[in-house]
Structures are given as C-alpha cells and as structure tokens.
Amino acid sequence: MMLEKLYSMQRELDKRIKGEHSLQGKLLFDKKILALLVEIGELANETRCFKFWSTKPASSDDMILEEFVDGVHFILSLGIELGLEEEIEINESFNDISLVDQFNNIYAHVDTFRNEKSDESYQQLMTSYFSLGSSLGFTFEQIESAYHAKNEVNHERQDRGY
C-alpha cells in the first residue's frame, strides 16, 4: 500500500499545527497516543460491534469511514514523529477475526508501540489498523479519498482557530 502521499499531507498538517500553536520542540508523542486511542474508541462506537445489549444498527459507512480516517491521521503523525514512515501490506486473514477482537488487538498494538517505539511495533499497528479498514469493507482508494477530504477539513479548522 503506497502511503507516501498521505505521509506528505500529514507532515504538512503537523507542521502547520506545530507552528500555529507554538509547539515546535514540544513532545507530543503521548498526547498523540491518547488521541489515537480516543479515535479508535469512537470508531468502535460507530460500528457498534461490541454493543451486545443494543439492537440499534451501526452508523453509515460514510460515518464509519470518517472515524477510521481520523485514526489514520494520528497513526501517520506518530510515525512521522519517530521517523517511521512505513509502507504496509493488508493482512486479509484478519477478515476472519471478529471486529471486537480486531479492536482489542489494535489497542494492544498501540500500547506495545507506545512502550517500544520500534519499527516493528509501528508496522504491527499499521497493519492491524489498515486490515481493520479492509474488514470494515473499505478499499485503499476509499480510505485515501476520505483522508484527503478530512485533511482539507482539518486545514479549514486551523483557518478558523479550531
């Protein structure tokens, strides 16, 4: 999966945010980890895959894709921060794993990456997250398009002092 363009766009957004919020030289890794965990939770909430007590259906695919892409922003940003800009392969065998297990595995991969900050742990996080996207029915083209749209929204938010 070719992520060069997404890394480039994320690098530009990160640079803008750091400049406009006087964050140059600030350590943001742990804040980005927490933001990613929150976004993963928001994504799980939209899929409703864990809500055994409810009969309400999942949110629309568009809403789920938007939440998924919010996570992509933080994963890319974390990789940029540590100089780990990776290409990944989607593991189709993840499609045989329940969404609940995939979400729990992603949380574990985030924790491992937080502690190790290694190329291998970042690769595992990227692979598991993008494989979840595949399990949710999204193609890379859909993810890339949604990323572009959300990146534009994020720049507009910066324009408005978000």
N, C-alpha and C positions, 0 to 999 in steps of 0.2 A: 504494500500500500504506500503510495507516494504522498508524503506529508510535508514536503519542502515548502510548498506554497502556504500551508496552514501555519507552519512554524514561522515563516516570514511575516505573515499578517499578525500573529500573536506577539512576535518580538516588537513590532511597530506599536501595537496597542499597549504592551507592557511599558515600553519606553515613554510613551505619552503619559500614561498614568503616573509613572515614577516622577516625570518632570513636572507635571501639573499639581502633584500632591507632595512635592518636596521629599520624595522617598529614595533618592539616589543614595546608595551606600547602606540603606536600611535592610536588615534581614527580614525577608517576608516569607521564607520557606514555611514556617509553622502556621502562619496565617493562611497561606495558600492551601496547605494540607487540610486545615479545618474547613475552609471554603469548599474544597473538593468533597469532603465528607458530607457537608450540608447538601451540596448539589446532588450527590448520589442518593441521599435520603429523599430529596424532592423528586428525583426520577422514580425511585421505588414507589413513592406515594402516588404518582400519576399512573403507574402501571397497575397499582392495587394488588400486585401478585401475592402479597403477604396478608391481605385483609380477609382472613377466613371467616370473619364474623359479619361480612357485608355482602350484599348481592349487587351493589352498585357496580356498573362496568368500569373498565379502565377509561382514562381520558382519551381524547382523539389522538390519532397517530401524530398529527402536527404538534400537539402539546407535548407528547412524549419525546418526539424528536428534538424539540426546542430545549427541553430539560436535559436530554442526552448531550446536546452540543454545549450546554453550559459546563458540563463536566469536562468535555474535550478542551475547552478554553483553559481550565485550571491544570489539567494534565500536561498540556503543551507548555504552559507557563512554568510549571515545576521543572520540566525537562530543560527548558531554556536556562532557568536559574542555575542549574547544576551542570550545564554544558552537555546534556544527554539528549541530543536530538536524534531520535531513532526512527527508522522505518520499521513497520511491523507486518506480520502475517496474521491473518484471521484464522483462528483455530475452529474449524467447522464442527469438531467433535463437541465443542461447548454447547452446541444447539441441542444436544441430548441431555443436558443438565438443566434442572428446573431454574426458573428465574430467581427464586428465593436463594438457591444455592449459589447461583452466579453473583448475586448481590453480596451475599456473605463472603464469598471468595474475593470479590473486589475490595471490600472493606479490609480483609486480611492483607491483601496485596498493598493497599495504601499504607497500612501500619508497618509492614515489612519495609517498604520503600522509605517511609519516614525514618525508620531506625537505621537502615543500611545505607541509604543514599547511593546505591550502586547502579551500574549499568544494567546488571541482570535483574534487579528488583524493579527498575523502571520498565524494562522490557516486559516483565510479567504483568505489571499494572496495565501497560498499554494494550497488550494482547488480550487480557481478560476484559478490559473495558470495551474495546472495539469488537470483540467477539460477542459481548452482550448486545451491542448495537445490531449485529447480524442476527442474533436470536430474536431481537425485537422486530425484525423484518426490514431493517434499513440497509440500503446499499451504500457503498462508499460515496457514490455520486450524490445521493440524498444527504448524507452527513456533510459532505463538502459544501454543498449548496446551502444547507441550513447554517453551517459555520459562517460562511460568507455573510449571510443575512444578519446573523446575530452579532458578528463582528462590527457590521455597519451600525447596528442599534447601539452597541457599546460605545462606539465613537460619538454617536449622536448624544448619548447620555453624558459623555465627557464635555461635549459642547455646551450642555445645559447645566453643568456643575453638579452632576449626579453624585 
